[in-house]
Amino acid sequence: MFMEMKRQNVLQDVVDYCDKVIDFCDKVHNFCDRLYIKLIIGTHHDAVDAGPVRVVNPHKILGFSALAHFLYRYWLIVTTGTAQFSGTSWDLFWLVGHMTLSLSSFLFPVRKNRLFDNQIIWRELQLHNIVFTARSCLIFAYQIYYPGQNIWSRFVIVMWCHVMADVVTFLYKEGSTMRDMTCDNQIVTQDIKRHLDKFYALSQFAATAALIIPTAHTFEHATMIMFSIQLSTFLMTLRLKGIINNDMWHMFYTASLLMNFHVANICYNPDKYHYLSVVMSLFYVWRVVLRGNKYLGWFFLIWWYDFIMNNVMNHVMNASIHDKIVKDVPMNALVPYYVPVY
């Protein structure tokens, strides 16, 4: 009798387990169906009529291509230390593709008013992301055609893009773009959100500094900064379609920003990284703590950086080289060492 009851219990446990497996498989199947319908099939808006030719799903094709390109470049950076851009027409092809992806968002109806309880794209953010994508593209293109180290030309380009973003804010402003991003209080609580807001601000300042200050890895930084910008819009599309929730938006977006810091850590030599960290931190104090004007803040910080690198650091480096080799090397052999260290 006892053995029979035990056998029945075991059979019931097996049946319950099988039911759970079947239920899980059904959920996975339904989720895959939703992904296929919402991400692959898409909507009737994603089409362009060019005379007799109808281009179907241009935004989707550009989006998945851009995502694959970003991941490929990130993999190259991690494995080789560089994204292996060479300033060729092939690099420009991808650059145009990323910019076209942002502009193709105009194919879709985007609400003008913001929904504060959902991470759904609205007009202000759409235009902001286009402007900041253009910022990365312009710096990328500038590095191709003018590969010199002119920090002030880059400063003008970046600040011009920020002026355009301020114009968009003036016309469509509804709250703070990033600080008012909502969360579901499940994984991302209000306390975590407050820390994330500070991290988002610091990341934005770091991105601006990385694009203004010339380095040997401008291509890598411009690309990965653009990745976070375009990914945020893609995540809002997933939120709109019910594939992710608000907390997941924060998690994926934060991961993309951390990837940028990882790239900086790989690409920069320690001295350059420290100076960029100082610029970023000083601007954070100026803008967030003291509430200073961002344009004045960037102007004085870039002037300070330019002065330090062109005067103080050159003097220190040349003095260090002189102290190290002057005892053993003739003076005429020192001439090649006395060059700007930028």
N, C-alpha and C positions, 0 to 999 in steps of 0.2 A: 504493500500500500504506500509506504513511504517512498520507495523507489519510483513508483508510478507518478506520484505527485512531483517528485524532483524532475523526472523526465518531462512532464508537462510544463513545468516552470522553465526548463531549459529551452524547450521548443517555443514557448511564448516569448522568451528573451530573443531568440533568433528571429522570430517573426517581427517583433518590435524593431530590432536592429535593421532588418531588411526594409521595413516601412520607412525608417529614418533615412536610409540610403536612397530609396526611391524618391522620397520627398526632397532630399538634397539635390539629386540629379534633375528633378523637375525644376527646381529653382535655378540651377545652373543653365538648364535649357532655356527657361524663360528669360533669364538675364542675357544670354547670348542672342536670343531672338530680338530683345530690345536693342542691344548694341547694333545688330545687323540693320534693323529698321531705322534706328535713329542716327547711326554714324555712317553706315554704308549706303543705304538707299537714299537717305536725306529727304529734302523737301523740294518743291517745285521752284523755290526762289533761287536755288543754286544752279543757275543756267544763264547763258549769255547768247543772245541772238546776234550774229554777225552776218547780216545779209541773208543769203540762202543757207548759211551754216549755223547750226545750233550747237554750242559747246555746253555739254552737260557736266555738272559737278566740278566746275573749275576751282571753287573755294576748297572743296574737300580734297581734291587732288593736290593742290598747293599746300594745304594744311598737313596732310600725312607726309608729303615729300619734305616739308620744312622740319617736321618732328624727327624724321629719319636722319636728315642732314645734321641737325643739332646733336643727336645722340652719337652719330658717327664722328663728328669733330671732337666731342667730349671724350670719346674712347681714344682718339688719337692723342689728345692732350695728356690723358692719364698714362698711356702706354709709351709715348715717345717724348713728351714734354712740349710738344707744339702741335697746333692744328694742321700744320703743313699747308698753309696758304702761301701762295707765291705771287699774288698780284696779277694773275693772268686773266684772260677773258672768261675762263671757266669760273673763277672766283666771282667775277662780276655777274655771271649768269645766276649764280645762287643768290647774290645780293639783290638783284632785280626780282627774283622769285619771292624772297621774303617780303620785300616792299609791296609787291603785287598782292601777296596774301593779305596783308593788312588793308589795302585799298579795296579788295574784293568783299570786305565786310559790308560795303555799301549795297551789295546785292540783297541783303536781308533787311526786313523791317526791324529797326531797333527803337525801343521805347525811349522817349525823351525824358520822362520822369523816372526817378530812381525808386526801386523797391528796397527799403532798408532792412527788411527781414529775410532777404534772399540775395545770394551772390549772382545776380543776373545782370548781364551787360546793359548799360544805358548809354545815351548819346555822349555824355561828357567823357566817360571812360573809353568809349570807342575812339573818339578823336584824340584823347591823350595817348592811347597806345599807338595810334598812327604816327603822331608827332615824335614819340620817343623811339619808335622803330626807325623813323627817318633819321633821328639823331645818330643811332648806331651806324646806319647805312652811309650817312654823310662822312662820318669819321673814318669808316672803312675805306670809302672811295678816296678821301683826302690822303690817306696813308698810301694808297696805290699810286696816285698821280703826283703827290708831293711828299715823298717819304722822309723829308727832313725832320728836324726836331723843333719846329716852331710852335712853342706852347701857346702863344697868343693868338695865332690863327685858329687853332683848335678851340681855344677859349671863346672866340667870337662865334664859331659854328654852334657850339653847345649852348651858349647863352641865348643865341637866336632861337634855338628850338625851345628853350625854357620860356622865352617871351611868347612864342606861339601857344605853348601849353597854358600860359596865364591868360591869354586871350580866350581860349576855349573855356577855362574856368570862369572867367568873367561872364561869358554868354550863357553857360549851362550849369553853373555851380549849384550843387545840392549836397550840402554837408562836406566833410572831408573825404577825399577819394579813398584813402587807405584806412584812416582811423575809424571810419564808420562802417567798415566791412563787418558784417554780423557773423556770429558763431552760434552753434546749436547747444552749447553748454553740456555736451556729452563727453567729447574728448578734449576739445578746446574750451576751457572755462573762461570766465571773465578775467581771472587773475592771469592765466596764460595769455589771453588776448592782449592784455596791457603790455606784457613783455614782448609779444610779437610785434605790436605797434612800434615799439622802440627799435626792434631789430629791422623792421621794414624801413624806417626812417634812416637808420644807419646804412642799410644796404643801398638805398637811393643815393645817399651822399657818396658812398664808395663808388658807385657806378659813374656818377658825374666826374669824380676825381680821376678815375681810371681812363675815361674818355678824353679828358683835357690834357692830362700829363703824358707826354710822349714816352713810350717804352718800346722795347723790341718786340712786344707781344700785343700790339694794338689790335691786330686782326682777331686774336683769341678773345680779348676782352669785349670788343664790339659784338662779336658773335654770341657769346654767352650771356651778355647783358640783354641782347635782343631775344634770346631764348626765354628768359624769365618774363619779359613783357608779353611775348606772343603766347606763352603757355598760360598766363593768367586769363587771357581771353578764351582760350580753348577750354580751360577748366570751367569758366562761366557757361560755356555752351553745354558742357556735361551736366552742370547744375540745372540749367534750364530744362534739359531733357530728363531730369530725375535720375541720372546715373550715379552722381555723387551728391553728398550733402555739403552744407556750409563748412563743417569742420574739416572735411576731406580737402576742400579748396585750400584752406589755410595750410594743411599738412603738405600738399603737393607744391604749393607756391613757395613755402619755406624751404623745402628740399631743393628747389631750383635756385634759390638765392644762395644756399649753402654750397651748391655746385660752383657758383661764381667765386666764392671765397677759396674753394679748393683749387680752382684754376689759378687764382692769384698766387696761392701758396706754392704751386708747382712752377709757375712761370717766372716769378720775380726772384732776383737775388735778395738776400736778407736786408741789405742796406736800403735798397729801393722800396722794399715792402714796408720797412719801418717808417720811412719818410711819408709814404702814401697813407699809412695808418695814422700818423700824426696829423696830416691834412684833414683826413676824414673825421677824426675825433675832435679837432678844433672847430671844424664847421658844425659838428653836432652840438657842441656847447654854444656856439654863436647863434645857431638857428633855433634849436629846441629849448635850451635853457634861457638864453638871453633874448630870444625872439628878435634877432637882428635881421636886417634886410638881406635876402639871399644873394642878390647880385653884388652888393658891397662886400659881403662875406667872401664870396668866391674870388672877387677881384683882388682883395688884399691877401688872401691865402695863396693864390697863384703867384702874385707878385713876390711874396715871401719865399715861396718854394723856388721860384726862378732865381731870385737873388742868392739863396743858399747854394743851389746847385751850380750856378755860374761863377760864384765868387768864393764863398767859404770852402765848399767841398773841393773845388779845383786847387785851391791853395793847400788844403790839408793833404790831398792825394799827392800833389807834386812834392810837397815837403817830405811826405812819407817815402816816396820813391827815391828822392835825393838822399835822405838819411840812410836808406838801405843799400844803395849801390855806388854812391859817390866815392867811397874809399877804394873801390876796386876797378872802377870803369872810368876811362878818360872822359873829360867834359863834353867833347864833341859827340860822344855816343849817347849823351843824355837828351839830345834834342828831340828824338821821336817820342820820348815819354811825356814831354810838356805839351800835351794836347788837351782840349776840353774834355772833361769827364762828365758826360750828361746822361 
